[in-house]
């Protein structure tokens, strides 16, 4: 579908959010992604980072890391893109109803979790405690600062933020995200955990959650692989017996940990 860029939001030095006008607006679930095409350059998978509320605009947040995303970052309001989707398996929010939900993000991993946070805030009475643990390299790399404040103050979401390297004016936590798990306020026996970030961060975080008593089947991670077709045909994103585009990107930890142990030939 053709999509017009309504505006570009510069989140950090190398990260930006595109707000798109797409008609008809795709109905996506938190955790799903779209294939976004820059004409004449190429196509890349990008998770939805906006609210799933159909009254809200479509948003995609990405980092400039390759030819397509660098070209995307040079576009301004009014430019046209191609989009197709949604694709992929979403976060299991319906299965989490009635219990605690812990969302744990590293760096740009907060973007794929943002739709889930928006949905949880809108349906706050359907869940127990909702906790966000978020880490970034430095204070200048933190995403969605206004959202963090709003979730904490208005949505009854408990937010803990940490950075690897503190600036002179930083007064918050310093350390890695897994270190926040031991002190986080949730009941392990009734918790669903949603993780997104670098794979090494998710491995250590899953271990910390398991030490707290969260079952492997209640820990979910979002995996990222090179995707081209998004429908499980090209094989680019195959990981063991699964295709990340079709069978993921969200996997339960009891399945994901075996996939992440596989070495490439």
N, C-alpha and C positions, 0 to 999 in steps of 0.2 A: 504494500500500500504506500502511496506517497505521503510524506509527512513534512510539514513545514515547521522550521524552528521558530518558536514563539520568542524565546529568549535563552541566553546562555548565562549560567551562573558559575562564576569562578570560585571553586571551593577552597583550593590550595594552589600553590605554585604550579603543580602539574596535574591537578584533578579538577574536573568541571562537570556540571550537570546541564543536560539539554532538556528543555521543556518543549514538548512537541504537540502540535495540533494534528491529530489523526482522525479521519472520518471514514468509516465508523470507528469509534474508540474501541480498541480491543479490551475485552473483559479478561483480565489476568488475575492470577492468584499470587499471594506473596511467595517469593522464592523462584518464580518462573523467569524466563528471559526472552529476549527478542533478538533476531538477527538484524543489525542496522547496517545499511549500505550507503557508502559515500560514492556517488557516481564517478566513474572513471578511476577509482582507487581500489575499492574492495569492500568486503563485508566482514563484520565481526559480531560475536555474541556479546550482548550486554544485558545484565539483569535489570529488571524494573526496579527503580528506587523511589518511586512516588507512591502515594496512597492508592489502594485498589478501589477506593470510592469512585464510582463512575462520574461524579460531578467534578473530580479533580483532573488536572492535565496529566498526560503521560510524561514520565521523567526517567531519564537514564543517566547514571553517574559513572564516569570512567576516568581512567588515568592515561596520560599520553605515554604509551609504551611502544608503539609500533607505527608503521606507515599509515594505517587506516585511522587510528585514534589521533595521531598527530594532525592528519588532514582534517579530521572532525573538529579538533580544537581550534582550527583556523577559521571555521565557519561562524557566521554571525546570524542575528535574527533575520528571518525571511528566507534563508537558504533552504533548499529542499534536500531531503534524504529519502531513501527507501527503507521500509521496515516490514518484517514479516514475523508473525508470532501471535500469541505466546506459545512457548515450548517448555517442556520439561515438567518434572515432578515438583510440586510446591512444598513449603513447610507444612507440617501436620498440625495446623492450628485447631482443627475440629477435634482431633484426638486428644488435644491438650486441655480441652474445656473442663472446668471444675478443679484443675490442679494448678500448681505453681509453674511458671514459665521463666526460664533463665536464658537470656540471649547473650552470646559472647562473641565479640567481634574484634578483629585485629586489622588496623589500617583501613583500606578501602572495603574490607569485608563488612563494614557497617552499612554500605549501600544496599546489598541484597537483603539485609535484615530490616531496613527501614520500612518497607511495606508491611512486614509483620508487626513492627512496633506501632505503626499507624492503625492497623486493624485491631490490635490488642487495646490500644487507647480508646478506640471507638466502641469496643465491646467489653470494657473493663470489668463490668459486673459479672461476666461469665467465667472469670478466672480467679485464681487465688493470688498469691504474690507474683508480681512481674518484676524481674530484675534484669538490668542491662549492665554488663561488664564490658568495658571498651578500652582498648589500648592502641596507641600510635607511637611512631618513632619520636616525635617531639610535639610540643604544644601547637606549633604552626601546621602540623599535619593532621590535626583533629578535624573531622568532618561534622557538619550539621550542628554547629554550636547552639543556634537558637532552638533547634529541636531538642537537644539535650536538656536545655533549661526548661522547655515547655513540658517535656515528658516527666521531668522530676517534680515540677511545681504544680502542674494542672492534671496530670493523668495518673497520679499515684503509681508511677513507675520508679523503682529505686535504681539510681544510676551511680555507678562507680567508674571513674576514668583514671587511667594511668598512662605514663609516657616512659619511653626508654631513656630519653635524655631530657633533663629539665632545662628550661631557660631561666634567666635570672629572676623573672617575675612569676614563675610558676610556683603555686602553693599547694598543688595537689599531690597525688601519689606518684612515685617513681618506681618503676619495675615492670615486669612482664605480666601479661594478662592472666596466665594460669595462677599466679600468686594471689589473685583476688578471690579465687574460688573458695578457699578454705574459710574465709570470713563472710561470704555472701549469705544473706538471709533467705534461705529456702528450705523446704522439707524434702530431702532426697527421695523419700518414698512416694511422693506425689508430684514429682518434677519432670517436666519435659525440657530438655536443653537443646538450643539451636545454636550452631557454631558456624562461623564463616571468617576466613582469614587465610594466611599462609599455612600450608600443610603442617609444617613443624609446630606452629602455634596450636593447631587443632589437635595434633597428637598429644602434646603435653597437657592441653586443657581437658581433653577427654580422660586422660589418666587421672587428673585432679578431680574430675567429677566422679569417676568410678571410686576413687578413694573416699569421697563423701558418701557413697552409697547409691548413686544414680545408676540404674540398670543400663546395659549397653543398648538395649532396644528402645530406650527413651532418650538417647543422645543422637542428634541428627546433625550432619555436616553437609555443607555445600561444596562440591568439588568443581574444579575448573580444568578443562582440557581444551586443546585446539579443536574447534568445531567448524565444519564447513557446510554440511547439509542441514543439520539440526533435527533430522528425522531418522537417524540410525542407519543410513544407507552407505555413506562414504567410508566409514570406518576410522576416520581421523581421531575420534575421541574415544576409541575403544580402550577400556581399562579392565583387564582380565576378561570375564565373560560378558561384561556390561558395556553399553554405550552411554557415556555421561549425558549426552543430549537427550536421550529418550528414556533411559532408566533412572536418570538423575535429573538435575544436578544434585538433588537432595537425597542422601542415603542415610540409613540408620547406621550407627557405629558398629553394631554386630556384623554388618556386611562390609562397611567401608574399611575397617581396619585391616581386613584380609586383602582388599584391593590395593591399599597403600603400601603393603609389604612387598608387592611384586616388583622385581627389578626388570628394567627394560633389557631386551636382548641386544 
